[in-house]
Amino acid sequence: MSINHNDAHLCLVLSVTDLTMILTAISAYAHIASYRDLRERLQHQVANQRSAGLQRDI
């Protein structure tokens, strides 16, 4: 999976629970660099939501 950072960004509204489920699902692919990058970005989003007090589901 190659990521072009010049592409337009798609911003979805996902709950912490949704993001956690996605992180769990892709954890099996952590040996692939592009999935590690994705996991890092999602983990950052979870941390931001938690620090902003958005822990509950939307």
GUGUMI-332927 format. One record per residue: residue in one letter; x, y, z of N, C-alpha, C in turn. Coordinates in Angstrom, 1 decimal. Example, Ala and Ser with C-alpha at 12.3 -4.5 7.8 and 13.67 -1.06 7.14 Angstrom:
<node res="a" n_xx="13.2" n_yy="-5.7" n_zz="7.8" ca_xx="12.3" ca_yy="-4.5" ca_zz="7.8" c_xx="13.2" c_yy="-3.3" c_zz="7.8"/>
<node res="s" n_xx="12.8" n_yy="-2.2" n_zz="7.1" ca_xx="13.7" ca_yy="-1.1" ca_zz="7.1" c_xx="12.9" c_yy="0.0" c_zz="7.9"/>
***
This chain:
<node res="m" n_xx="0.9" n_yy="-1.2" n_zz="0.0" ca_xx="0.0" ca_yy="0.0" ca_zz="0.0" c_xx="0.9" c_yy="1.2" c_zz="0.0"/>
<node res="s" n_xx="0.8" n_yy="2.0" n_zz="-1.0" ca_xx="1.6" ca_yy="3.2" ca_zz="-1.1" c_xx="0.7" c_yy="4.4" c_zz="-0.9"/>
<node res="i" n_xx="1.2" n_yy="5.3" n_zz="-0.1" ca_xx="0.4" ca_yy="6.5" ca_zz="0.3" c_xx="1.0" c_yy="7.7" c_zz="-0.4"/>
<node res="n" n_xx="0.2" n_yy="8.4" n_zz="-1.1" ca_xx="0.6" ca_yy="9.7" ca_zz="-1.7" c_xx="0.1" c_yy="10.8" c_zz="-0.9"/>
<node res="h" n_xx="0.9" n_yy="11.5" n_zz="-0.2" ca_xx="0.5" ca_yy="12.6" ca_zz="0.7" c_xx="0.0" c_yy="13.8" c_zz="0.0"/>
<node res="n" n_xx="0.1" n_yy="13.8" n_zz="-1.3" ca_xx="-0.5" ca_yy="14.9" ca_zz="-2.1" c_xx="-2.0" c_yy="14.7" c_zz="-2.4"/>
<node res="d" n_xx="-2.5" n_yy="13.5" n_zz="-2.2" ca_xx="-3.9" ca_yy="13.1" ca_zz="-2.4" c_xx="-4.8" c_yy="13.9" c_zz="-1.4"/>
<node res="a" n_xx="-6.0" n_yy="14.2" n_zz="-1.9" ca_xx="-6.9" ca_yy="14.9" ca_zz="-1.0" c_xx="-7.2" c_yy="14.0" c_zz="0.2"/>
<node res="h" n_xx="-7.4" n_yy="14.6" n_zz="1.4" ca_xx="-7.6" ca_yy="13.8" ca_zz="2.6" c_xx="-9.1" c_yy="13.6" c_zz="2.8"/>
<node res="l" n_xx="-9.5" n_yy="12.4" n_zz="3.2" ca_xx="-10.9" ca_yy="12.1" ca_zz="3.5" c_xx="-11.0" c_yy="12.0" c_zz="5.0"/>
<node res="c" n_xx="-11.8" n_yy="12.8" n_zz="5.6" ca_xx="-12.0" ca_yy="12.9" ca_zz="7.0" c_xx="-13.3" c_yy="12.2" c_zz="7.4"/>
<node res="l" n_xx="-13.2" n_yy="11.0" n_zz="8.0" ca_xx="-14.4" ca_yy="10.3" ca_zz="8.5" c_xx="-14.5" c_yy="10.6" c_zz="10.0"/>
<node res="v" n_xx="-15.7" n_yy="10.5" n_zz="10.4" ca_xx="-16.0" ca_yy="10.7" ca_zz="11.9" c_xx="-16.2" c_yy="9.3" c_zz="12.4"/>
<node res="l" n_xx="-15.2" n_yy="8.8" n_zz="13.2" ca_xx="-15.2" ca_yy="7.5" ca_zz="13.8" c_xx="-15.0" c_yy="7.6" c_zz="15.3"/>
<node res="s" n_xx="-15.7" n_yy="6.8" n_zz="16.0" ca_xx="-15.6" ca_yy="6.8" ca_zz="17.5" c_xx="-14.3" c_yy="6.1" c_zz="17.9"/>
<node res="v" n_xx="-13.9" n_yy="6.3" n_zz="19.1" ca_xx="-12.7" ca_yy="5.7" ca_zz="19.6" c_xx="-12.9" c_yy="4.1" c_zz="19.5"/>
<node res="t" n_xx="-14.1" n_yy="3.7" n_zz="19.8" ca_xx="-14.4" ca_yy="2.2" ca_zz="19.7" c_xx="-14.2" c_yy="1.7" c_zz="18.3"/>
<node res="d" n_xx="-14.7" n_yy="2.5" n_zz="17.3" ca_xx="-14.5" ca_yy="2.1" ca_zz="15.9" c_xx="-13.0" c_yy="2.1" c_zz="15.5"/>
<node res="l" n_xx="-12.3" n_yy="3.1" n_zz="15.9" ca_xx="-10.8" ca_yy="3.2" ca_zz="15.6" c_xx="-10.1" c_yy="2.0" c_zz="16.3"/>
<node res="t" n_xx="-10.5" n_yy="1.7" n_zz="17.5" ca_xx="-9.8" ca_yy="0.6" ca_zz="18.2" c_xx="-10.1" c_yy="-0.7" c_zz="17.5"/>
<node res="m" n_xx="-11.3" n_yy="-0.9" n_zz="17.0" ca_xx="-11.6" ca_yy="-2.1" ca_zz="16.3" c_xx="-10.8" c_yy="-2.2" c_zz="15.0"/>
<node res="i" n_xx="-10.6" n_yy="-1.1" n_zz="14.3" ca_xx="-9.8" ca_yy="-1.1" ca_zz="13.1" c_xx="-8.4" c_yy="-1.4" c_zz="13.4"/>
<node res="l" n_xx="-7.9" n_yy="-0.8" n_zz="14.5" ca_xx="-6.5" ca_yy="-1.0" ca_zz="14.9" c_xx="-6.3" c_yy="-2.5" c_zz="15.2"/>
<node res="t" n_xx="-7.2" n_yy="-3.1" n_zz="15.9" ca_xx="-7.1" ca_yy="-4.5" ca_zz="16.3" c_xx="-7.1" c_yy="-5.4" c_zz="15.0"/>
<node res="a" n_xx="-8.0" n_yy="-5.0" n_zz="14.0" ca_xx="-8.1" ca_yy="-5.8" ca_zz="12.8" c_xx="-6.8" c_yy="-5.8" c_zz="12.0"/>
<node res="i" n_xx="-6.2" n_yy="-4.6" n_zz="11.9" ca_xx="-5.0" ca_yy="-4.5" ca_zz="11.1" c_xx="-3.7" c_yy="-4.8" c_zz="11.8"/>
<node res="s" n_xx="-3.8" n_yy="-5.2" n_zz="13.1" ca_xx="-2.6" ca_yy="-5.5" ca_zz="13.9" c_xx="-1.8" c_yy="-6.7" c_zz="13.3"/>
<node res="a" n_xx="-2.5" n_yy="-7.6" n_zz="12.7" ca_xx="-1.9" ca_yy="-8.8" ca_zz="12.1" c_xx="-1.0" c_yy="-8.4" c_zz="11.0"/>
<node res="y" n_xx="-1.1" n_yy="-7.2" n_zz="10.4" ca_xx="-0.3" ca_yy="-6.8" ca_zz="9.3" c_xx="0.8" c_yy="-5.8" c_zz="9.7"/>
<node res="a" n_xx="1.1" n_yy="-5.8" n_zz="11.0" ca_xx="2.1" ca_yy="-4.8" ca_zz="11.5" c_xx="3.5" c_yy="-5.1" c_zz="10.9"/>
<node res="h" n_xx="3.7" n_yy="-6.2" n_zz="10.4" ca_xx="5.1" ca_yy="-6.5" ca_zz="9.8" c_xx="5.2" c_yy="-5.8" c_zz="8.4"/>
<node res="i" n_xx="4.2" n_yy="-5.2" n_zz="7.9" ca_xx="4.2" ca_yy="-4.5" ca_zz="6.6" c_xx="4.3" c_yy="-3.0" c_zz="6.9"/>
<node res="a" n_xx="5.3" n_yy="-2.3" n_zz="6.4" ca_xx="5.6" ca_yy="-0.9" ca_zz="6.7" c_xx="4.4" c_yy="0.0" c_zz="6.6"/>
<node res="s" n_xx="3.7" n_yy="-0.1" n_zz="5.5" ca_xx="2.6" ca_yy="0.8" ca_zz="5.2" c_xx="1.5" c_yy="0.6" c_zz="6.2"/>
<node res="y" n_xx="1.3" n_yy="-0.6" n_zz="6.7" ca_xx="0.3" ca_yy="-0.9" ca_zz="7.8" c_xx="0.7" c_yy="-0.3" c_zz="9.1"/>
<node res="r" n_xx="2.1" n_yy="-0.4" n_zz="9.3" ca_xx="2.6" ca_yy="0.2" ca_zz="10.6" c_xx="2.4" c_yy="1.7" c_zz="10.5"/>
<node res="d" n_xx="2.6" n_yy="2.4" n_zz="9.4" ca_xx="2.3" ca_yy="3.8" ca_zz="9.3" c_xx="0.8" c_yy="4.1" c_zz="9.5"/>
<node res="l" n_xx="0.0" n_yy="3.3" n_zz="8.9" ca_xx="-1.5" ca_yy="3.5" ca_zz="9.1" c_xx="-1.8" c_yy="3.4" c_zz="10.6"/>
<node res="r" n_xx="-1.3" n_yy="2.3" n_zz="11.3" ca_xx="-1.6" ca_yy="2.1" ca_zz="12.7" c_xx="-1.1" c_yy="3.3" c_zz="13.5"/>
<node res="e" n_xx="0.0" n_yy="3.8" n_zz="13.2" ca_xx="0.6" ca_yy="5.0" ca_zz="13.9" c_xx="-0.4" c_yy="6.2" c_zz="13.8"/>
<node res="r" n_xx="-0.9" n_yy="6.4" n_zz="12.6" ca_xx="-1.8" ca_yy="7.6" ca_zz="12.4" c_xx="-3.1" c_yy="7.3" c_zz="13.1"/>
<node res="l" n_xx="-3.6" n_yy="6.1" n_zz="13.1" ca_xx="-4.9" ca_yy="5.8" ca_zz="13.8" c_xx="-4.7" c_yy="5.9" c_zz="15.3"/>
<node res="q" n_xx="-3.6" n_yy="5.4" n_zz="15.8" ca_xx="-3.3" ca_yy="5.5" ca_zz="17.2" c_xx="-3.2" c_yy="7.0" c_zz="17.6"/>
<node res="h" n_xx="-2.7" n_yy="7.8" n_zz="16.8" ca_xx="-2.6" ca_yy="9.2" ca_zz="17.1" c_xx="-4.0" c_yy="9.9" c_zz="17.1"/>
<node res="q" n_xx="-4.9" n_yy="9.4" n_zz="16.2" ca_xx="-6.2" ca_yy="9.9" ca_zz="16.3" c_xx="-7.0" c_yy="9.5" c_zz="17.5"/>
<node res="v" n_xx="-6.8" n_yy="8.3" n_zz="17.9" ca_xx="-7.4" ca_yy="7.8" ca_zz="19.2" c_xx="-6.9" c_yy="8.6" c_zz="20.4"/>
<node res="a" n_xx="-5.6" n_yy="8.8" n_zz="20.4" ca_xx="-5.0" ca_yy="9.6" ca_zz="21.5" c_xx="-5.6" c_yy="11.0" c_zz="21.5"/>
<node res="n" n_xx="-5.7" n_yy="11.6" n_zz="20.3" ca_xx="-6.3" ca_yy="13.0" ca_zz="20.2" c_xx="-7.8" c_yy="13.0" c_zz="20.7"/>
<node res="q" n_xx="-8.5" n_yy="12.0" n_zz="20.3" ca_xx="-9.9" ca_yy="12.0" ca_zz="20.7" c_xx="-10.1" c_yy="11.8" c_zz="22.2"/>
<node res="r" n_xx="-9.2" n_yy="10.9" n_zz="22.7" ca_xx="-9.3" ca_yy="10.7" ca_zz="24.2" c_xx="-8.9" c_yy="12.0" c_zz="25.0"/>
<node res="s" n_xx="-7.9" n_yy="12.6" n_zz="24.5" ca_xx="-7.4" ca_yy="13.9" ca_zz="25.2" c_xx="-8.4" c_yy="15.0" c_zz="25.0"/>
<node res="a" n_xx="-9.2" n_yy="15.0" n_zz="24.0" ca_xx="-10.2" ca_yy="16.0" ca_zz="23.8" c_xx="-11.5" c_yy="15.6" c_zz="24.5"/>
<node res="g" n_xx="-11.6" n_yy="14.5" n_zz="25.1" ca_xx="-12.8" ca_yy="14.1" ca_zz="25.9" c_xx="-13.8" c_yy="13.5" c_zz="25.0"/>
<node res="l" n_xx="-13.4" n_yy="13.0" n_zz="23.8" ca_xx="-14.4" ca_yy="12.4" ca_zz="22.9" c_xx="-14.4" c_yy="10.9" c_zz="22.9"/>
<node res="q" n_xx="-14.3" n_yy="10.3" n_zz="24.1" ca_xx="-14.2" ca_yy="8.9" ca_zz="24.3" c_xx="-15.4" c_yy="8.1" c_zz="24.0"/>
<node res="r" n_xx="-16.6" n_yy="8.7" n_zz="24.2" ca_xx="-17.8" ca_yy="7.9" ca_zz="23.9" c_xx="-18.1" c_yy="7.8" c_zz="22.5"/>
<node res="d" n_xx="-18.9" n_yy="6.9" n_zz="22.1" ca_xx="-19.3" ca_yy="6.7" ca_zz="20.7" c_xx="-20.2" c_yy="7.8" c_zz="20.2"/>
<node res="i" n_xx="-20.0" n_yy="8.0" n_zz="19.0" ca_xx="-20.8" ca_yy="9.1" ca_zz="18.3" c_xx="-22.2" c_yy="8.6" c_zz="17.9"/>
***
